[in-house]
Amino acid sequence: MPRRAVLLTAAASGAVALAPAAVAAPIAPRLTSPPPPDHTVGDRVTLTWDAATFSSGASERAYVVRVRNVTAGTDAPEVTLPITARAHEVTGLADGTEYAFTVLARERTCGTAACAPTDAASATVRTTMDATAPAGTVSVNDGAEFTRTPSVTLTLAATDAAPGGGTGAGVSGVQITDDGAFTCVAGVLISPDCPVVFAPSVPWALAGPDGVRTVSVRYRDAARLWTAPSLGNGSAVATDTIVLDRVPPAVALSLSTVAGPAGVRLDAAATASDATSGPDAATAAWTFGDGETATGLTATHTYGAAGTYAGSFTVNDRAGNTATHPFTVTVNAAPGGDGAGTGTTGGTSQPQQQAGTATPTSTVTTPPPAIVTQPTVTSSPTTTTPRTATTKRPVLSRIAAVKVLGTPRARGTVRVRVTLRTRGPLRVAITRTVKKRTKTLRWVSRSAAGPKPVTVSLKAPAAGRYTVVATSGKSVKRAALRVRPAAR
């Protein structure tokens, strides 16, 4: 057979076929979920991604979600999703376990299942699940029962463990209140009880009137929600109580004198009352103006020489407030005479006791009884120095100024300079108000900052207009923030 005939026969029989044209591989999807935290609250995560680019000639196209248990070294079954999908929630994740997540764009460029698929994978992200709350205690002034000042010290102790020997996120913050209400809500409010940086010892000022004050504490770990700001897992509320008492006890004195050959005897008795913490009788003390002292609620003292003596009685309540009650005793020199006469005690006339006689032919003249003056009790908390009334000056805010440095771009860095007049805790947040609801998008805190200017950095949100809120104690200042679109 001629050669030309052989070629035609082969072509006609289908023994020769042209190879299909090469098709470009798909372009991988890009995860649009925010960068995951090291530890994620709960038992689930939501992955989101933008559209992948598939080959025009692909016969099958889909998204595939892969989940790997990094702790155990195992893979979960792949989840296949249609190309219209842009999100997938992964549930049933174990507490204390690290996972890795990947989204694939998968396609086949031939029409049979035997044809191997082509995958284009997104970046792999990892996080450790954490559904276990921390636990801790609080002690006010090392467990003291009373305080005479609202300024107290809180001793904090907390731990954060994960089950099964895993790794917990660690205690990162603490919420504190002494009115029984926690008003800090994730991403909504900025208030004094929002988590401050955890420290073993925290100063605190008790609010409200004197009486029993209960300090409540809720610890937060460093775990966060995957796609939104949050407070982390919250512990059960730990409490401790202390009695605030800023008023000294009320004091009344009963004083009387008796004249005798040895001088004038002062019989003194005091009563003290305190409705809040109660008087501390062990602190009762007397001074008699002649260098002599005594302790206790009752005392006896003899003056052997004429003169005017300025004495006082002091007593504390159980909170440490001091009440002072001064008194004056005047001892007159003995005049000539048979020793009969009258004296005054506290301004009330009393018969004088008859003096004894040394011999039948002579008499002993005793000094007249003492004159006792009892001014009104002068009691005051801790500081007794009187103050001259002055015009009250306005209290300056701790934060002097807040300034956004430059105009950041989306996914860039927002730099904020805060000028503080005094050193103290600082929290800087980026917020946005929509329909009268304020949402916190980013925040950073420092346990102590100032008094010089402090510059903090936060990750920029999407393009738009926001408010930067700086909080230090009860001092709050705001600054406008505009974020430009990301550079192309």
VODOZA-405704 format. One record per residue (C-alpha): x, y, z; chain. Coordinates in pm, whole numbers, plus 50000, padded with zeros to 5 digits. Layout:
X:Y:Z:A;
...
//
This chain:
50000:50000:50000:A;
50130:50343:49916:A;
50257:50551:50209:A;
49990:50816:50157:A;
49717:50552:50189:A;
49864:50427:50523:A;
49851:50775:50675:A;
49496:50832:50572:A;
49387:50495:50713:A;
49549:50569:51049:A;
49381:50909:51073:A;
49047:50766:50977:A;
49069:50492:51241:A;
49137:50743:51520:A;
49479:50604:51607:A;
49627:50953:51592:A;
49481:51236:51805:A;
49597:51588:51871:A;
49698:51669:52235:A;
49461:51915:52412:A;
49580:52270:52448:A;
49749:52350:52781:A;
49515:52516:53036:A;
49645:52753:53306:A;
49611:52641:53670:A;
49355:52825:53890:A;
49461:53125:54097:A;
49422:53055:54469:A;
49160:53231:54680:A;
49278:53488:54934:A;
49154:53459:55290:A;
48976:53778:55394:A;
48924:53677:55758:A;
49123:53897:55999:A;
49450:53740:56116:A;
49347:53481:56375:A;
49442:53528:56741:A;
49687:53285:56900:A;
49394:53151:57104:A;
49033:53164:56982:A;
48731:53176:57213:A;
48483:52888:57189:A;
48472:52578:56970:A;
48428:52718:56618:A;
48578:52952:56361:A;
48447:53112:56041:A;
48672:53129:55736:A;
48600:53387:55465:A;
48774:53435:55131:A;
48751:53627:54808:A;
48687:53468:54469:A;
48950:53249:54307:A;
49019:53259:53933:A;
48940:52928:53761:A;
49043:52809:53413:A;
48786:52882:53147:A;
48794:52525:53015:A;
48762:52350:53355:A;
48491:52086:53366:A;
48462:52089:53748:A;
48522:52379:53984:A;
48482:52400:54364:A;
48626:52530:54687:A;
48770:52283:54936:A;
48828:52352:55308:A;
49101:52155:55484:A;
49127:52137:55864:A;
49431:51981:56029:A;
49454:51894:56400:A;
49811:52010:56458:A;
49816:51885:56817:A;
49720:51528:56719:A;
49874:51532:56369:A;
49548:51428:56198:A;
49335:51571:55917:A;
48958:51611:55914:A;
48764:51508:55600:A;
48774:51778:55334:A;
48464:51992:55288:A;
48372:52071:54925:A;
48176:52389:54857:A;
48030:52544:54539:A;
48219:52825:54369:A;
47955:53072:54492:A;
48062:53011:54853:A;
48266:53282:55026:A;
48253:53158:55389:A;
48248:52840:55591:A;
48202:52781:55965:A;
48411:52501:56115:A;
48251:52363:56433:A;
48325:52101:56697:A;
48682:52216:56757:A;
48836:52080:57077:A;
48939:52303:57367:A;
49313:52339:57411:A;
49387:52202:57060:A;
49580:52377:56781:A;
49432:52369:56430:A;
49548:52475:56082:A;
49299:52591:55815:A;
49344:52611:55436:A;
49101:52696:55153:A;
49170:52543:54805:A;
49044:52633:54460:A;
49003:52291:54290:A;
48927:52219:53922:A;
48942:51937:53665:A;
49025:52012:53306:A;
48906:51679:53164:A;
48564:51528:53171:A;
48636:51211:53373:A;
48679:51148:53746:A;
49005:50968:53669:A;
49159:51299:53573:A;
49363:51435:53863:A;
49235:51768:53998:A;
49442:52082:54008:A;
49449:52271:54341:A;
49556:52624:54427:A;
49582:52673:54802:A;
49537:52985:55010:A;
49772:53072:55293:A;
49737:52840:55594:A;
49632:53002:55923:A;
49658:52852:56270:A;
49496:52904:56609:A;
49450:52718:56937:A;
49094:52683:57061:A;
49026:52805:57414:A;
48684:52769:57579:A;
48817:52748:57936:A;
48778:53058:58155:A;
49047:53161:58402:A;
48991:53141:58778:A;
49112:53372:59050:A;
49064:53555:59380:A;
49081:53913:59509:A;
49182:54054:59847:A;
49123:54414:59958:A;
49405:54560:60172:A;
49537:54209:60241:A;
49206:54098:60392:A;
49165:54391:60634:A;
48820:54429:60788:A;
48814:54811:60791:A;
48966:55109:60609:A;
48949:55480:60690:A;
49035:55589:60336:A;
48872:55504:60001:A;
49217:55437:59851:A;
49281:55066:59884:A;
49509:54806:59727:A;
49368:54499:59554:A;
49577:54182:59560:A;
49490:53976:59252:A;
49570:53611:59185:A;
49450:53418:58879:A;
49544:53123:58658:A;
49434:53011:58312:A;
49473:52645:58228:A;
49350:52440:57930:A;
49210:52087:57970:A;
49405:51781:57875:A;
49743:51936:57939:A;
49702:52191:57661:A;
49815:52550:57668:A;
49585:52822:57798:A;
49585:53173:57655:A;
49697:53321:57987:A;
49533:53587:58203:A;
49560:53921:58024:A;
49307:54153:58183:A;
49081:54210:58481:A;
48748:54388:58521:A;
48690:54561:58856:A;
48381:54720:59008:A;
48257:54810:59355:A;
47895:54879:59262:A;
47813:54523:59154:A;
47773:54603:58783:A;
48010:54524:58497:A;
47919:54767:58217:A;
48203:54685:57980:A;
48064:54502:57675:A;
48285:54368:57399:A;
48320:54616:57117:A;
48049:54851:57246:A;
48144:55046:57559:A;
48461:55197:57699:A;
48427:55235:58075:A;
48649:55210:58385:A;
48567:54844:58442:A;
48679:54741:58092:A;
48973:54506:58132:A;
49284:54672:58261:A;
49615:54493:58226:A;
49640:54217:58483:A;
49890:54279:58763:A;
49933:54113:59105:A;
49862:54443:59282:A;
49622:54715:59162:A;
49533:55046:59336:A;
49160:55112:59363:A;
48939:55396:59494:A;
48617:55289:59665:A;
48310:55484:59557:A;
47999:55561:59755:A;
47919:55629:60122:A;
48072:55474:60432:A;
47971:55118:60511:A;
48033:54771:60375:A;
48192:54791:60030:A;
48217:54485:59806:A;
48482:54475:59535:A;
48400:54239:59247:A;
48656:54113:58997:A;
48623:53918:58672:A;
48941:53792:58505:A;
48976:53770:58126:A;
49218:53552:57934:A;
49400:53648:57614:A;
49173:53442:57385:A;
48970:53642:57133:A;
48689:53585:56888:A;
48817:53505:56538:A;
48647:53788:56348:A;
48553:54054:56606:A;
48698:54233:56909:A;
48610:54059:57234:A;
48699:54042:57600:A;
48822:53683:57610:A;
48686:53408:57833:A;
48556:53552:58162:A;
48605:53394:58502:A;
48342:53355:58770:A;
48315:53676:58972:A;
48548:53686:59272:A;
48462:53922:59560:A;
48600:54061:59883:A;
48444:54305:60129:A;
48581:54582:60348:A;
48409:54838:60571:A;
48479:55200:60474:A;
48465:55428:60780:A;
48587:55787:60751:A;
48415:55926:61064:A;
48589:55917:61406:A;
48404:55787:61710:A;
48183:56011:61927:A;
48327:56071:62275:A;
48175:56190:62605:A;
48375:56253:62926:A;
48272:56235:63289:A;
48524:56420:63516:A;
48517:56488:63889:A;
48772:56601:64148:A;
48828:56526:64513:A;
49057:56737:64736:A;
49280:56564:64985:A;
49601:56613:65182:A;
49813:56485:64894:A;
49654:56717:64639:A;
49354:56708:64406:A;
49247:56372:64268:A;
49088:56364:63921:A;
48850:56075:63853:A;
48800:56047:63477:A;
48574:55821:63269:A;
48504:55822:62896:A;
48245:55662:62669:A;
48300:55618:62296:A;
48060:55506:62024:A;
48099:55444:61649:A;
47813:55311:61441:A;
48025:55190:61149:A;
48335:55012:61275:A;
48299:55048:61652:A;
48543:55203:61902:A;
48873:55034:61980:A;
48899:55052:62360:A;
49258:54928:62350:A;
49364:55262:62198:A;
49204:55480:62471:A;
49464:55710:62628:A;
49479:56010:62864:A;
49724:56295:62904:A;
49694:56511:63218:A;
49902:56815:63127:A;
50174:56754:63384:A;
50371:56493:63186:A;
50175:56198:63320:A;
49962:55962:63107:A;
49726:55669:63147:A;
49543:55419:62926:A;
49192:55275:62926:A;
48844:55425:62933:A;
48876:55518:63303:A;
49168:55676:63489:A;
49258:55839:63820:A;
49526:56105:63858:A;
49640:56332:64142:A;
49768:56685:64094:A;
50013:56779:64370:A;
50071:57145:64285:A;
49862:57445:64196:A;
49835:57533:63830:A;
49633:57503:63513:A;
49668:57172:63331:A;
49559:57105:62973:A;
49479:56737:62931:A;
49312:56528:62665:A;
49149:56194:62595:A;
49198:56016:62262:A;
49053:55697:62118:A;
49045:55532:61775:A;
48772:55340:61605:A;
48854:55003:61449:A;
48916:55169:61113:A;
49188:55390:61263:A;
49003:55724:61279:A;
49105:55923:61591:A;
48878:56129:61817:A;
49040:56378:62060:A;
48857:56534:62357:A;
49057:56804:62540:A;
48989:56922:62896:A;
49146:57172:63144:A;
49201:57129:63516:A;
49279:57435:63732:A;
49420:57364:64080:A;
49408:57666:64314:A;
49670:57732:64579:A;
49550:57659:64932:A;
49424:57974:65112:A;
49439:58015:65490:A;
49140:57879:65682:A;
48989:57569:65837:A;
48968:57386:65511:A;
48596:57422:65469:A;
48457:57564:65147:A;
48318:57472:64807:A;
48466:57394:64468:A;
48337:57346:64115:A;
48355:57039:63893:A;
48250:57095:63533:A;
48082:57418:63633:A;
47852:57249:63894:A;
47883:57345:64264:A;
47959:57050:64495:A;
48032:57027:64871:A;
48401:56997:64947:A;
48510:56693:65146:A;
48627:56766:65503:A;
49002:56738:65549:A;
49143:56519:65822:A;
49321:56679:66123:A;
49684:56618:66216:A;
49637:56692:66592:A;
49337:56790:66806:A;
49470:57144:66822:A;
49545:57204:66466:A;
49381:57163:66129:A;
49510:57076:65793:A;
49410:57301:65506:A;
49356:57119:65185:A;
49353:57290:64854:A;
49013:57365:64714:A;
48888:57119:64460:A;
48983:57157:64097:A;
48791:57358:63840:A;
48727:57130:63540:A;
48640:57273:63199:A;
48506:57038:62928:A;
48493:57193:62582:A;
48282:57034:62312:A;
48443:56722:62165:A;
48660:56803:61864:A;
48671:56494:61646:A;
48788:56477:61289:A;
48923:56215:61052:A;
49301:56181:61035:A;
49372:56547:60947:A;
49278:56793:61223:A;
49443:57110:61088:A;
49164:57357:60997:A;
49160:57484:60642:A;
49078:57828:60520:A;
48792:57825:60275:A;
48914:57886:59922:A;
48761:57882:59579:A;
48765:57524:59454:A;
48988:57487:59153:A;
48871:57273:58865:A;
49034:56930:58848:A;
49244:56899:58534:A;
49192:56597:58315:A;
49480:56349:58330:A;
49490:56336:57948:A;
49606:56668:57804:A;
49581:56590:57433:A;
49525:56313:57176:A;
49661:56342:56821:A;
49656:56104:56525:A;
49992:56118:56347:A;
49943:56137:55972:A;
49664:55986:55762:A;
49703:55605:55758:A;
49594:55368:55487:A;
49376:55061:55530:A;
49566:54757:55659:A;
49845:54994:55757:A;
49932:55133:56099:A;
49757:55407:56296:A;
49997:55600:56520:A;
49843:55798:56806:A;
50025:56037:57038:A;
49870:56084:57385:A;
49998:56353:57623:A;
49931:56278:57991:A;
49971:56523:58278:A;
50033:56248:58535:A;
50141:55886:58519:A;
49862:55629:58509:A;
49696:55348:58310:A;
49620:55416:57943:A;
49382:55260:57690:A;
49361:55376:57329:A;
49083:55243:57103:A;
48956:55296:56748:A;
48576:55316:56749:A;
48299:55366:56499:A;
47942:55478:56568:A;
47666:55337:56350:A;
47299:55406:56428:A;
47386:55545:56773:A;
47580:55231:56867:A;
47954:55260:56924:A;
48168:54963:56830:A;
48532:54920:56930:A;
48738:54788:56637:A;
49093:54799:56773:A;
49240:54873:57114:A;
49567:54866:57302:A;
49632:54928:57673:A;
49924:54999:57901:A;
49928:54955:58277:A;
50127:55275:58330:A;
50217:55563:58099:A;
50309:55931:58118:A;
50357:56199:58220:A;
50548:56264:57897:A;
50382:56207:57555:A;
50323:55843:57465:A;
50290:55709:57108:A;
50095:55386:57049:A;
50035:55193:56727:A;
49720:55010:56617:A;
49635:54821:56300:A;
49433:55040:56066:A;
49077:54928:55983:A;
48915:54958:55641:A;
48899:55295:55470:A;
48656:55535:55634:A;
48611:55776:55922:A;
48652:55670:56285:A;
48710:55808:56634:A;
49019:55747:56846:A;
48928:55731:57218:A;
49200:55760:57484:A;
49102:55664:57841:A;
49306:55702:58162:A;
49107:55643:58478:A;
48803:55872:58449:A;
48977:56096:58195:A;
48860:56048:57834:A;
48962:56239:57520:A;
48878:56176:57154:A;
49028:56255:56816:A;
48895:56213:56463:A;
49058:55949:56241:A;
49037:55917:55861:A;
49173:55601:55698:A;
49252:55618:55327:A;
49210:55320:55094:A;
49499:55078:55076:A;
49772:55157:54824:A;
49736:54962:54499:A;
//
